[in-house]
Amino acid sequence: MSTPTIQPPPGRFIDRRSRSAHAHAGRERRQFKNSHEDLTPAAAELAEAIDTYKLRHRRRFITYEEMLGVVESLGYHK
């Protein structure tokens, strides 16, 4: 059985950002994909580090500077 869609009255705004409005409150959406299982070990390590960074800093998407910081925190350098 599917959940019915609630339509707001004309001219009304529904704030969907509240926690109660989220069906998957404990699930974090990822920037790239939802699974790391088909990645190489090094790519999976990077993906996990980026996900950890995003959860810690409450970010859904990160900038290139932030990604560089994550890569450097794993020990990579130019």
N, C-alpha and C positions, 0 to 999 in steps of 0.2 A: 504494500500500500504506500503510495507516495504522499509526501507532505504537501498540503495545499499551499498555493502561493497567495500571499496576503497582498492585496492591492490597496494602496493608500487612497483616501478620498481625494477627489480633484483639488489641486492647489495645496496639498499637504506634503510635507517632507518627512521621510522616515530615516532616522540616523542609524545606519547599519554598522557603525563603528563600535557600538556598545557590545560588551562581552556577551550579554544575554542573546544578542541577535546572531551570534556565530554558532553554526551547527557543529563545527569541529574546533571547539575552543582550545584543546590541548595540542592540536596539530599545527605545525609551522609550515608555511608554504616556502618552497625553495626557489631560488632564482633560475636554476638551470633545469633540473629534473627531480623527480621524486625518489630515485633509486641510484645507489652507487654500485650495484652488484655487477654490472657489465664493464666496469672501469678497471684499468691496470692498478696494481697496488699503489703506485706513486700518485696516480690521478685520484684514486679513492681517498688517499691521505690528504691531498689538497682539498678535495670536496668536503671532507669531514671538518677540516680546519676552517674553511670558509663558513660552513653551516654553524660551527661553534661560535665563530666571531659574530655572525649575524644574530644568533640567539642571545649572546652575552650583551651585545650593544643594541638589541631590539631594533634591528634593521632588516627590512625585507630585501632590499637590494643594496649593493655596495659599490663604491666608486673604484676606479682603477688604482688610486692612491691607497685605499683600504686593502684592495687585493694584493698590491705590492707589499704592504706591511705583513699580511698573512703569509705570503710566499717567503719573505725574509725571515719571519718567525720560525719557519720550518728549516731554516739553515741555508736556503738558496741565496746566492749572490752573483753579481755580474763579474 
